[in-house]
Amino acid sequence: MTDSTSLPSAISLQQLRERHLERLRERMRPGQREIAAWQGGRLAVSAVPGAGKSTGMAVGAAIAIARHRLHPKHQLVVVTFTRSAAAALKAKIRAYLQELNLPPGGFVVQTLHGLALNIATRHPELSGLNLETATVVTPDRGHRLMKTAVERWIASAPRTFQCLLEGQQFDGEDTERLRRDQVLRTEILPGLARTAVREAKSSGLRPQDLLALAQETQDDYQVLTVAAGLYEQFERAMRSREFVDYDDMILGALRALANEEVRHVWQQQTFAVFEDEAQDSSPLQAELLNVLAATGDRGGDINLVRVGDPNQAINSTFTPADPLYFNWFCERCRQDGRLATIAQAGRSTPILIEAANFALSWVNRFAQPRVPADRDMLALPFRPQQIQPVAPEDPQPDANPAPAGKGLEIYAPEDVFQTAQWIGARVRDLLTGDRERSVAVLVRENRQGRFVARALVNLQRDYDIRVYEVSEVERYSEIPVEMLKLLRFLDRPHSVDNLKAALEVLAKRNTIPTQDLNALAIAPEQFLYPGPLDQLPNASVQRASKRCRQLLQARTELPHYQLIAFLGLALQYAGSELATVQKLADRVARQTLGSNSLKQTLNALEEIVSSERFEGVDDESDDAYARPNQVTILTMHKAKGLDWDYVFLPFLHADSIPGEPWVPTAARFLGDFTLAEVARAQIRAAVHARHLDAAVRLPEPGEAWQQAGYLKQAEEFRLLYVAMTRAKRLLWMSAAKRGPFRWNLFDVQSPDRLRDKVPCPVVTALRDRFPEAIEDELPF
């Protein structure tokens, strides 16, 4: 019997919740509202930069949880690509659920690989993935696994290798034979192996699939046949050492879900899937989400919401991600009336929106005649969607803010040295007027960032403006390198080089006083174990000597597998650094299981440092990159998802944006292309055809190389667009008249070696379109 006294309160609670839902919907922008209104099926959401797509996803998720009364046994699965993005999205969803007076449940937010790993490890007998015995690696082309695969393939296919060695022209001269042999073994074949494995594996293709595709082409070098052989040898080497990579996680999850009973369990737990950054998904990742989002009790329907911006796809030339897949998904949804576009963005001042829109349209016009004949217009560098300012009633505070200065400033300094000087002067002027603003200098490569950081060192000293350089390479390699230097010292403490390297690490981490380290390292025996006649000159030297002896004592008292964790504590690591050290220690311990040798530990660590990108445990907030009164220097790639009041884009030259594919001089004996890029283009052509259920037509090497050039340039233009749209109030752009031929060869002590440089064509077009933005000198 129903308790009539409780009925009015229940109705009131439901009405209250509906009013809360309505208020949430009213605060959303067009495009975001479609997510809030979603009740099932497919939905594609294409969002412009700064449009608040994560906010739209969070509100849509909260409304779906409320509307469908989701709970842990039947929940919404939200996936994104980084741990920091997952944490931020989770916090937003919880906040909106709290606003709706709902408990913080009914959903889970994970990275794609975290989701796959969760599924695979729950069913190890089906997935073939057991992390208790397996080690996750991210090998690059210099990794021992790649070298092993290359050597084994050469041994198995000597005639094909001879064909590669002879190339286009070969007179049999022994010196040239040895040179080509070395180039093939150390550069060309490892590069082909890395590219082919990554492209094929992430698309679900096996070595035998590549062999079948090889029958569709005829080229002198049998590129796909070679790629298939390298792929097969690489997989054998991985299995022999119980290594897995990130694609193995996805494949393992799909193998588990291929079991009907397991698939039914996971689909019953999954109400729907919301995907963020969908433009960066590989075909295999998309397949996993499709399987989870489809449930039998809904007649095979797929509850899948994919949110992304194909115009911010900036990873497709070094990962298998390709914006075409998300564009095709958007087009399919458009035909079904299930495409939403979030076009309004409140991040930038109106002049910057106009400049970004112009750049997008200009690049598409520039690129249109070069679109490969077998591709549709969705293969243009940009999806033709324009950023719009927000409506006057938009709730975002300070939306589309007033510009600083002209909002858009375009410079042409005499050289890169003057560029750095002008950046420093403009930053000083901007932040002297308002210390609460944030600044970023976005560069194409880390060497440029280090050059700018050195030039701006006086800002901290003379004007109390912090300069924070973020080097992506150093960020992941710093801790393994420090551990390696200290372990080398423990292994051979009387080596001058080892002692100095260890002292540098200790000084950098402030565990010994700063001093002349060369003077300490020149005589290791006297420094480490001074005798009665070896008086250490002062307290700083004595402290450094004592610290080193403490480390050496630990070497005698601890087993080798505990040394890395101990060294992390000795260097006073904290937070994510300490977690990274533990992850590194666990990794090395698994690789040296059964060995009691410090030498084996060193070998394992040297392999990690020299040949792969070790991913640290990163819990640093993006807020660290956008602090007030700080100049953050980082790469354009790293800047995605962030914004600053003032953004500086120096060194915008045509040789880097858009640039051209480059054949190393040492490899030109094979022709005017690289085997890796040919294989990439051919594999992608096959995967595209399979995705569209079309006939396969693989490009020949020359055509494949042209496609590689088009893809690279399209991505470089998108990267510039991403960088431009990071600015709120001021975008400062420059293309110096003179600069280094290549930054990796640039010597800052030799300014006379600069060359004349051609501006990026987008900069030239912007100068023509916005002549009022041109600055011949600093505007103050």
C-alpha positions, -999 to +999 in steps of 0.1 A: +000+000+000+014+034-010+020+059+018-001+089+007+018+112+030+051+106+012+036+112-023+036+150-024+072+152-012+083+127-038+065+148-065+081+179-052+115+164-052+110+153-088+098+188-098+127+204-080+151+182-099+134+190-132+138+227-124+175+222-117+178+203-150+161+231-169+184+257-153+214+237-163+201+235-199+195+272-200+231+279-191+244+259-221+253+271-255+239+259-288+256+226-295+260+219-258+222+218-255+222+189-280+243+169-255+219+178-227+190+167-248+205+134-259+186+104-249+201+076-269+218+066-302+248+081-319+256+118-315+286+137-330+296+170-315+322+191-334+334+219-312+356+249-320+385+259-297+374+275-264+338+264-269+336+246-235+332+211-249+343+195-216+317+216-197+291+205-222+301+169-217+300+172-180+265+188-180+253+163-205+267+134-184+250+147-152+217+151-170+219+116-184+227+102-150+198+120-135+173+113-163+181+075-165+188+070-128+222+054-135+241+035-108+274+016-105+259-015-121+245+004-150+266+035-156+278+060-180+314+055-193+333+087-200+367+084-218+394+109-226+431+107-234+451+120-204+449+114-167+448+151-160+418+156-184+401+126-168+405+140-133+392+174-144+362+159-162+353+137-132+354+167-109+331+187-132+305+159-134+305+154-096+299+192-092+269+192-115+255+161-098+258+178-064+240+208-079+212+183-088+212+169-053+224+135-066+251+113-052+284+113-070+279+080-088+265+063-118+295+071-140+332+063-144+358+085-161+389+068-175+415+072-201+411+050-232+440+028-222+430+027-186+395+014-197+411-012-220+435-023-193+407-027-168+388-050-192+418-070-203+432-077-168+397-087-155+398-115-180+435-125-184+427-160-197+408-144-227+428-112-232+462-129-229+473-099-208+486-104-173+505-075-159+518-096-130+542-112-155+542-087-184+559-053-186+544-023-205+570-006-228+568+022-254+598+013-276+611+037-301+632+028-331+664+027-311+651+001-286+668-033-284+635-049-295+636-030-328+673-039-333+665-075-326+636-075-351+657-059-378+686-084-373+663-114-373+645-101-404+678-096-423+688-132-414+654-145-427+653-124-459+689-119-472+678-115-509+654-087-501+679-070-479+704-072-507+679-055-530+675-027-505+713-024-501+718-020-539+691+007-541+689+027-572+726+028-581+754+007-567+788+000-582+798-027-556+824-005-539+831-020-504+831+013-485+798+023-499+784-012-492+794-009-456+779+026-453+746+015-467+745-016-446+750+005-415+723+030-425+698+002-432+704-016-399+705+015-377+681+040-393+660+029-422+648-005-411+642+004-374+622+034-386+602+013-410+596-012-382+584+014-357+560+031-382+546-001-396+540-018-362+524+013-348+501+020-379+491-016-385+487-028-349+466+002-339+443-006-368+439-042-359+461-055-388+484-084-382+516-093-401+497-117-423+473-088-432+502-067-443+515-096-464+481-098-481+481-061-488+515-064-503+500-084-531+480-052-541+512-032-549+542-036-571+573-017-560+610-025-564+615-027-526+584-047-516+579-022-488+548-038-472+564-073-474+595-059-456+572-042-431+552-074-424+584-093-418+597-067-394+563-066-376+563-104-372+599-104-358+591-075-334+560-093-320+581-125-314+607-105-296+580-088-275+565-121-265+598-137-257+605-110-231+568-107-219+566-071-231+533-054-241+526-020-255+496+002-253+480-012-285+482-047-268+459-033-241+433-024-266+437-057-285+436-076-252+403-059-242+388-067-277+398-103-274+381-105-240+350-088-254+349-112-283+336-138-258+298-134-258+293-139-221+320-114-211+307-089-237+272-092-224+284-085-188+303-054-198+275-041-221+250-046-193+271-024-170+275+003-197+245+025-203+264+047-228+298+059-238+308+096-239+342+102-257+362+133-254+389+144-279+374+120-304+395+134-332+426+116-317+411+081-317+427+053-336+405+028-355+411+001-328+402+025-300+370+034-318+361-002-322+365-009-285+341+020-277+316+008-303+315-027-287+309-013-252+282+012-264+262-015-281+239-038-261+217-066-272+187-056-251+185-024-271+183-042-304+219-035-313+216+003-310+248+022-300+246+047-273+277+067-282+284+105-279+317+115-295+329+151-289+360+165-306+375+191-329+391+177-361+407+211-365+428+204-334+440+170-346+478+175-342+490+140-336+483+122-369+519+123-383+534+105-353+505+084-341+478+064-360+452+090-352+436+106-383+410+133-382+393+117-412+377+091-390+360+117-368+350+137-399+334+106-414+316+099-381+303+135-381+292+132-417+273+100-410+256+116-380+248+147-401+229+126-426+209+111-397+203+145-381+226+137-352+254+162-357+258+192-333+284+220-336+295+241-306+306+272-325+304+299-298+336+304-278+342+331-252+379+326-248+394+352-272+389+388-281+370+393-314+400+403-335+417+370-326+386+350-335+386+368-369+423+361-374+418+324-366+388+321-389+407+338-417+437+315-412+414+284-414+397+295-446+429+306-462+447+273-456+417+253-470+418+274-502+456+270-503+454+232-498+423+224-519+441+218-553+466+195-535+440+171-519+447+136-532+424+127-560+409+096-542+399+116-512+368+137-506+368+173-493+367+160-457+404+154-462+411+192-463+433+204-434+403+219-417+367+212-412+350+244-424+335+255-391+340+291-379+344+303-344+316+327-332+316+350-302+292+340-274+258+356-270+255+387-248+236+367-221+263+340-219+272+332-183+310+329-189+327+357-169+347+381-191+337+363-223+354+376-255+375+401-234+388+434-245+421+432-264+455+442-250+471+466-274+459+458-309+449+422-299+469+410-329+505+421-335+527+408-363+564+415-363+594+409-386+625+412-365+660+412-381+670+379-366+661+354-339+682+373-314+662+404-319+630+383-317+639+371-282+648+407-271+615+420-284+596+392-266+613+401-233+605+438-237+569+432-247+564+408-217+579+433-194+556+461-206+525+439-204+531+424-169+543+456-154+509+470-161+490+440-147+507+413-126+476+391-126+479+382-163+494+350-178+519+347-207+530+319-229+557+316-255+548+287-278+575+272-300+576+245-326+605+226-309+621+224-275+654+238-287+637+271-296+622+271-261+655+268-245+669+296-266+641+319-256+644+309-219+681+318-219+673+352-235+646+359-209+666+350-178+668+387-167+630+389-163+632+370-130+663+387-118+654+423-127+616+425-128+604+396-106+586+379-135+589+341-134+601+323-165+590+286-166+603+265-194+584+232-199+604+207-219+584+177-228+614+156-235+631+165-202+599+160-183+597+123-191+635+115-192+648+135-163+641+110-134+654+079-153+685+099-163+692+110-127+688+075-114+712+062-141+738+088-132+736+079-095+737+042-101+767+045-124+784+064-095+775+036-071+789+010-095+822+029-102+826+057-076+862+064-085+854+074-120+859+112-124+830+113-149+806+093-128+814+113-096+809+146-114+776+135-129+764+123-095+774+156-079+755+175-106+724+156-098+728+162-061+734+199-066+705+203-090+682+187-064+696+210-036+709+181-015+744+195-015+755+232-017+762+247-051+800+249-056+828+242-081+820+205-089+850+201-112+873+208-082+856+181-062+855+154-089+892+158-101+905+135-073+877+110-063+897+091-038+907+121-018+872+136-020+853+105-009+877+091+017+901+119+027+931+108+048+948+127+075+967+148+050+936+154+027+918+182+045+885+191+028+886+229+024+852+240+038+819+229+051+802+227+017+828+203+004+826+182+036+788+180+033+790+169-004+816+142+005+795+129+034+764+128+012+783+107-014+796+083+012+760+078+025+750+068-010+779+044-012+770+029+021+735+022+009+751+003-021+766-022+004+735-025+027+706-027+002+699-052-026+702-037-060+665-038-067+658-014-038+685+012-048+663+032-072+636+037-046+662+046-020+678+072-044+644+088-050+641+094-012+677+106-010+670+132-037+639+143-017+615+136-045+579+142-036+544+136-051+543+126-087+582+124-088+583+098-060+555+079-077+574+080-110+605+066-092+585+037-078+571+030-112+606+030-126+619+008-098+591-017-104+598-017-141+635-024-137+628-050-110+606-070-134+632-068-162+660-080-139+640-107-121+663-135-110+695-114-113+714-101-083+737-080-103+738-042-103+752-045-138+719-059-150+700-031-133+723-006-150+717-024-184+679-023-180+680+014-170+703+023-198+680+007-223+650+027-209+669+060-210+684+055-245+656+039-265+621+047-252+600+074-237+594+065-201+561+080-190+561+095-156+532+096-131+518+130-138+495+146-113+506+182-120+477+205-126+475+225-158+472+255-135+510+253-132+513+264-168+491+294-166+501+311-133+498+349-132+530+370-136+547+340-153+560+334-188+555+298-196+576+285-225+564+253-241+558+236-274+527+242-295+518+205-291+519+207-253+498+239-253+467+221-266+438+224-241+454+255-223+450+292-227+468+324-216+460+362-217+490+369-239+505+344-264+537+348-283+544+328-314+580+334-326+600+317-354+571+312-378+590+302-409+579+283-439+606+256-434+589+244-403+552+255-408+542+239-431+576+224-439+582+194-462+589+157-457+627+152-457+648+124-470+681+121-450+711+124-473+724+090-461+692+073-472+689+088-507+703+056-523+668+042-520+652+071-539+634+104-531+612+089-504+615+071-471+603+035-467+585+044-434+563+071-450+555+049-479+544+021-456+524+046-435+505+059-465+498+024-479+486+011-445+463+041-440+449+038-475+440+002-467+424+010-434+405+040-449+391+017-476+380-009-450+364+018-428+344+030-458+337-005-471+354+005-504+378-012-528+414-010-517+438+010-539+472+014-524+495+043-536+528+035-553+559+048-535+560+082-554+524+089-548+526+077-512+555+102-506+533+130-520+505+120-496+530+121-468+539+156-477+503+167-478+495+151-444+525+167-428+517+202-440+480+199-431+489+189-396+514+218-393+487+242-403+464+227-377+492+231-351+495+268-359+457+271-356+458+255-321+486+278-311+467+309-323+436+300-305+453+297-271+453+336-268+427+355-249+437+392-252+468+394-273+484+373-300+520+383-308+534+366-340+568+370-356+589+356-385+625+368-382+642+377-415+672+356-405+675+324-385+694+291-381+693+266-410+683+239-384+678+245-347+695+213-337+727+226-354+723+262-340+752+276-320+741+307-301+777+317-299+778+320-338+752+346-348+770+352-381+759+318-393+722+327-397+704+324-430+677+343-448+643+329-438+609+328-456+579+335-434+552+309-429+526+316-457+498+320-431+518+349-415+521+366-449+484+361-456+476+376-421+498+406-428+479+413-460+445+408-444+452+427-412+477+455-422+469+474-390+484+445-370+519+450-386+545+463-362+579+474-374+591+481-339+579+477-303+546+496-297+559+515-266 
